[in-house]
């Protein structure tokens, strides 16, 4: 899907079609839509296709007045997916007339945030500044998702205190896998942005240089948070595996104690339940209460013994 934006007074507005100084967002585009963007902007079709490769690495490429930047962005997967979060490449392309973003998913969170107004003073005419603003929002988006992962870990931790199943442990492993993808994408973005700063691939004023420094700081913070969260998850997974085993052992222990208590009672009831005419105390009026009292006494004695020895 193609969406054309033009900034008016620092706010983005959707426009009908291409014009100089606009921003074109190509979300999950068809080949026909990419061909249309290529005709309208003059950008090479191959450049427009590169960000659609899910394995494309973070990098930039310049050629004949065209600039391609690819960075990894985070996004949340549906609830029935194998992992809760993943990364996807976002391509930022621009020439002297316009800026184009290309992504393989229908709605990239970074683009959505910028369009929704989470980034102030957006100007589609200032392509270099808009590129840096996309960088910054991407680093902030990673931070938001890492915090969401930490909240989910806390919720799983509360459930695991009494859990005897592996579902919570598997959820932790899925979150840890997402964090590995996050750290890989963030480190690749950091290397790419360091090259952008070193090689000065486009003209940057003093404010732009300060903004790029802020981006690098935010990206570094996201890397550190993801690393810490991953280390915590690794240690928690081992600890909670032991907790689950201990919970299972406690259940088995309780069942074993209950079985041991009822074993002699079952034995006694079996003896007095035999269908013989000359059973002891068979015709005695107090025989039945005596049998029940004996069973209660034996059961109580076994409970006292298990409690005294710490077995239950």
C-alpha positions in Angstrom: 0.0 0.0 0.0 1.3 3.4 -0.9 0.6 6.5 1.2 1.8 10.0 0.3 2.5 12.6 3.0 3.3 16.2 3.0 4.2 18.3 6.0 2.2 21.5 6.6 3.1 23.6 9.7 5.2 20.7 11.2 2.3 18.2 10.9 1.9 15.4 8.3 -1.0 15.4 6.0 -2.0 12.7 3.4 -1.9 14.0 -0.2 -3.4 12.5 -3.3 -0.2 11.6 -5.2 3.4 12.4 -5.8 4.8 15.9 -5.5 8.3 17.2 -4.9 9.2 17.3 -1.2 6.7 14.5 -0.2 7.2 11.4 1.8 6.0 8.1 0.2 5.4 5.2 2.6 5.4 1.8 0.8 4.0 -0.7 3.3 3.9 -4.3 2.0 4.0 -3.0 -1.5 3.1 -5.0 -4.6 5.5 -5.1 -7.6 3.2 -2.7 -9.4 3.4 -0.2 -6.6 7.1 -0.4 -6.5 7.3 0.2 -10.2 5.0 3.2 -9.8 7.3 4.7 -7.0 10.3 4.1 -9.2 8.7 6.0 -12.1 7.5 8.8 -10.0 10.7 9.4 -8.0 13.4 8.1 -10.3 14.8 5.8 -7.7 16.1 2.5 -8.9 13.7 -0.4 -8.7 16.4 -2.7 -7.2 17.0 -0.2 -4.4 13.3 -0.3 -3.6 13.2 -4.1 -3.4 16.2 -4.5 -1.1 14.3 -3.7 2.2 11.7 -6.4 1.4 14.3 -9.1 2.0 13.7 -10.2 5.7 17.4 -11.2 6.0 18.7 -7.8 4.7 21.3 -6.4 7.1 21.5 -2.8 8.3 23.6 -0.8 5.9 23.6 2.2 3.6 24.4 2.6 -0.1 24.9 5.6 -2.3 24.8 5.9 -6.1 24.3 8.7 -8.5 22.4 11.0 -6.1 20.4 8.2 -4.6 20.7 7.1 -1.0 19.5 3.8 0.5 19.5 3.2 4.2 18.3 -0.1 5.8 17.8 -0.4 9.5 16.3 -3.1 11.7 13.1 -2.2 13.5 11.1 -4.1 16.2 7.5 -5.1 15.9 5.1 -7.3 17.8 3.8 -10.5 16.3 0.3 -12.0 16.7 -0.4 -13.9 19.9 -0.4 -17.3 18.1 3.2 -16.8 16.7 6.2 -18.8 17.8 7.8 -15.7 19.4 6.2 -12.5 20.7 8.6 -10.0 19.0 10.8 -9.9 16.0 12.7 -7.5 13.8 12.1 -6.4 10.2 14.1 -4.2 7.9 12.9 -0.7 7.1 14.3 0.9 4.0 14.8 4.7 3.8 15.5 6.0 0.4 15.8 9.6 -0.8 17.1 11.7 -3.6 16.9 15.5 -4.2 13.1 15.5 -4.5 11.5 13.1 -2.0 11.9 10.5 0.7 10.6 6.9 0.5 10.2 4.3 3.2 9.8 0.6 2.3 8.9 -2.2 4.6 7.6 -5.8 4.1 4.9 -5.6 6.8 1.6 -3.7 6.4 2.3 -1.3 9.3 5.8 -0.6 10.6 5.6 0.7 14.2 8.3 3.3 13.6 6.5 4.8 10.6 3.2 4.6 12.5 4.6 6.5 15.4 5.9 9.3 13.3 2.7 9.6 11.3 0.7 9.5 14.5 2.4 12.6 15.9 4.9 11.0 18.4 7.7 12.9 16.7 7.4 16.7 16.7 8.3 19.2 14.0 8.3 16.8 11.1 9.2 18.3 7.7 9.1 16.1 4.6 11.1 18.7 2.8 14.0 18.2 5.2 14.8 14.7 4.2 18.0 14.4 6.2 16.4 15.6 9.4 13.4 13.2 8.8 15.8 10.3 8.4 17.5 11.1 11.7 14.0 11.4 13.4 13.2 7.9 12.0 16.5 6.7 13.5 15.6 8.2 16.9 12.1 6.9 17.0 13.3 3.4 16.1 15.7 3.4 19.1 12.9 4.6 21.3 10.6 1.9 19.9 13.1 -0.8 20.9 13.2 0.6 24.4 9.4 0.5 24.6 9.3 -3.1 23.4 12.1 -4.2 25.8 10.1 -2.7 28.7 7.0 -4.6 27.5 9.0 -7.8 27.6 10.1 -7.0 31.1 6.5 -6.6 32.2 5.6 -10.0 30.6 8.5 -11.6 32.4 7.2 -10.2 35.8 3.8 -11.6 35.0 5.3 -15.0 34.2 7.4 -14.9 37.3 4.2 -14.6 39.5 2.6 -17.6 37.8 5.7 -19.8 38.1 5.8 -19.6 41.9 3.1 -22.3 42.0 3.4 -23.8 38.5 4.1 -27.5 37.9 3.9 -27.2 34.1 6.4 -26.1 31.4 4.2 -23.5 29.7 5.6 -20.6 31.7 9.2 -21.8 31.1 8.5 -22.0 27.4 7.1 -18.5 27.4 10.4 -17.3 29.0 12.4 -19.0 26.3 10.3 -17.3 23.6 10.9 -13.9 25.1 14.6 -14.7 25.4 14.7 -15.5 21.7 13.0 -12.2 20.9 15.7 -10.4 22.9 18.4 -12.1 21.0 16.9 -10.8 17.8 16.6 -7.3 19.4 20.3 -7.3 20.4 21.4 -8.4 16.9 19.3 -5.8 15.2 20.4 -3.0 17.6 24.1 -3.8 17.2 23.7 -3.8 13.5 21.9 -0.4 13.6 24.6 1.0 15.8 27.4 0.0 13.4 25.4 1.5 10.5 24.8 4.8 12.3 28.4 5.0 13.4 29.4 4.8 9.7 26.7 7.4 8.9 28.3 9.8 11.4 31.9 9.0 10.4 31.3 9.2 6.6 28.8 12.0 6.7 26.7 10.4 3.9 24.5 13.5 3.8 24.8 17.1 4.9 24.2 17.6 8.5 23.9 20.9 10.4 24.9 21.3 14.1 21.4 20.4 15.2 21.4 17.3 13.0 24.7 16.2 14.5 23.3 16.6 18.0 20.3 14.6 17.0 22.5 11.8 15.6 24.4 11.7 18.9 21.1 11.4 20.7 20.1 8.5 18.5 23.4 6.7 19.3 22.8 7.2 23.0 19.3 5.9 22.8 20.4 2.9 20.7 23.2 2.1 23.2 20.7 2.3 26.1 18.4 -0.1 24.2 21.3 -2.5 23.7 22.2 -2.4 27.4 18.5 -2.9 28.5 18.1 -5.8 26.1 21.4 -7.4 27.2 20.4 -7.1 30.9 16.9 -8.5 30.2 18.4 -11.4 28.3 20.9 -12.2 31.1 18.1 -12.1 33.6 16.0 -14.4 31.5 18.8 -16.9 31.1 19.3 -17.1 34.9 15.6 -17.2 35.5 15.0 -20.0 33.1 17.4 -22.2 35.0 16.1 -21.2 38.4 12.5 -21.7 37.5 13.2 -25.1 36.0 14.3 -26.0 39.5 11.2 -24.4 41.0 9.0 -26.4 38.7 10.8 -29.6 39.6 10.5 -28.7 43.3 6.7 -28.0 43.0 6.2 -31.3 41.3 8.2 -33.0 44.0 6.0 -31.4 46.7 2.9 -32.7 44.9 4.3 -36.2 44.7 5.4 -36.0 48.3 1.9 -35.0 49.5 0.3 -37.8 47.5 2.8 -40.3 48.9 2.2 -39.2 52.5 -1.6 -39.4 52.0 -1.3 -42.9 50.4 0.9 -44.0 53.3 -1.6 -42.7 55.9 -4.5 -44.5 54.2 -2.7 -47.7 53.6 -3.1 -49.2 57.1 -6.7 -47.8 57.3 -7.5 -49.6 54.1 -5.9 -52.8 55.5 -8.0 -52.6 58.6 -11.2 -51.8 56.7 -10.5 -54.8 54.4 -10.2 -57.2 57.3 -13.4 -56.1 59.0 -15.2 -56.0 55.7 -14.7 -59.7 55.0 -17.9 -61.7 54.7 -17.3 -64.3 57.4 -19.8 -65.2 60.2 -17.3 -65.6 63.0 -15.4 -62.3 62.7 -14.1 -60.8 65.9 -16.5 -58.4 67.6 -19.1 -59.1 64.8 -22.1 -59.3 67.2 -20.8 -56.9 69.7 -22.8 -53.6 70.0 -19.6 -51.5 70.3 -17.7 -53.3 67.6 -18.3 -50.8 64.8 -17.4 -47.7 66.8 -14.3 -49.6 68.1 -13.2 -50.3 64.5 -13.7 -46.7 63.5 -11.9 -45.4 66.5 -9.0 -47.8 65.9 -8.7 -46.5 62.3 -8.8 -42.9 63.4 -6.2 -43.5 66.1 -3.8 -45.2 63.6 -4.4 -42.5 61.0 -3.8 -39.7 63.6 -0.6 -41.5 64.9 0.8 -41.6 61.4 0.1 -37.9 60.7 1.8 -37.1 64.0 4.8 -39.2 63.1 5.2 -37.6 59.6 4.8 -34.1 61.1 7.4 -34.9 63.8 10.0 -36.1 61.3 9.3 -33.3 58.8 8.1 -35.6 56.1 4.9 -33.6 55.6 
